[in-house]
Amino acid sequence: YMESTTEDELGNVIRRQTIHCPLIECDRNGKHYFLMYSDDFRLLNDVCDYLNIEIISSSQKTRQFKAGILRRYICFMRLSGFEYNNVNDQYIVDRIQSFFRGDDYRAGANSDNLSHQSLNNYLCVIRDFIRYTFLKKGYIDED
């Protein structure tokens, strides 16, 4: 889970928000699947389709890595009040980068102190996921 805290000018907590995005791994008929749910326990179909259809040929370890990145990304977006499949503004991109670098303490910042290369890898996963959802919905062509 991730938590965001808002404080007043005296440092008193005036709002605390917690987001849970459960990620469940299961085996069925000899295949490994990932199920991700929103904080109100609705299945996130776009994420599940991406992990279980689009990148099914990737190794289980790679899929676990990408699932973890997407889980943190979606939790961050929910805490920040953004839609996870609508990154259409440089401000949002900057906030995502700041979060994964560990700079955005207000939104439950990541504490990994990522290198520049790791940050780029994280952003590539997010970009690939968003591209997949846009292709799936017919917003863009695959050319």
N, C-alpha and C positions, 0 to 999 in steps of 0.2 A: 504494500500500500504506500501511498504518498500523502503527505500532509502539507497544507499551506496555512500559514498564520499571518494575520494582519494585525498590526499594532498601531496604537495611537502615538502621538508625539511624545508621550511620557513613557512609552514602552509597555503599556498595558495591552494585553491581548483583547482585541475587540471582535475578532472572528477567527474561527479555526475550521478548516474544511479538510476532510479526509476522503480520498478516492481509493477504492479497491477495484482492480481489474484482474480478477482471477484468471490464471493461465493454467489449464489442465492438460496434461499429456496422457494419452491412453493408447493401448494397442488393441487392434481389432482386425481379425482375419489376416494376421501376419504383417500388418502395416501399422506404423506409428503416426498418430494424429495429434494435433494441437487444437484445443478449444479455448478461445479467449472470450471473456464476458465483460460487459460494462459494469460499472459500479452498482447499477440497479439490476444486475444479473440477466441482461439480455445478451444473447449470442451475437458477437461482432462478426457477421457473415463475411465482410470484406477481408478481415484479417485471417479468418479461418480458411477462406478460399485461397488467399495468397500463400499461406503456409502449407496447406494440404493439397493444393492443385498446382499453382503456378511454380512453386519451387520444390515440388515433391521429389524431383530427381537429385536434389542436393543431399548431402549427408545429414544424418540426424543431428550431429553436433552443429553443423551450419544452421540448420533450421531452428535449433534451440537458441543459438546465438541471436538470430534474427528475431525470433519470437520475444526474447528478452528485451531487445532494443525497442521493438514495436510496443511492448507493454509499457515500458517507461515513457515512451513518446506519447502514447494515448493518455496515460495518467497525467502527464504534464499538460497536455493540451486541454484536458477537462478541467484541471485546476486553474488554468489560465483563462478559461472561458472561451476557448477556440474550438472549432470543429476539427477533428483529426484528419478529415479528408478534404480540407479546404485551406491549403496553405498558399494564399494568393497575394501575399503582402510581404515586403522586405522586413517590416517590423516583426512579423511572426517568425520569419526565418532567423532573424537576429536573436529573438527570445529563445528559440529552440537551441541555437548554438550556445548561447549563454548558459542555458540549463545544463546541457551535456558537458560543458566545460567546468561547471560547478559554480558559476558566478551568480546565478539567480536564486538567492536564498529564500525569496518570498514564495517560490513555487516548489519547495521541497527539492532543492538542487541536488544533482548527482554529485557524489563525492569521489568519483574515480580519478579526478585530475587527469583527464585524457590528453594524450599527445595530439599534435596536429593531425597525424596520420589516422589515429583511432577515431578522432572526431569526424574526419572525412569518411571513414568507413561507416560510421553510424549514420551520417547524412545520406550516404549512398543507399543504405538499406531503406531509409524513410522515403527517399526519392523514388526508388524502385517500387515500393509499395504504393505510393500515390499514383505513379504512372500506371501500374496494374489496375488500380480501381478506376482511373479515368478511361483506360482502354475497355474495361469490362462494361462500364456504363455508356460507352459510345461517345464520350466527350472528345476523344482524340482518335486519330487513325494510327495504325502501327507502322506507317511509312517512315 
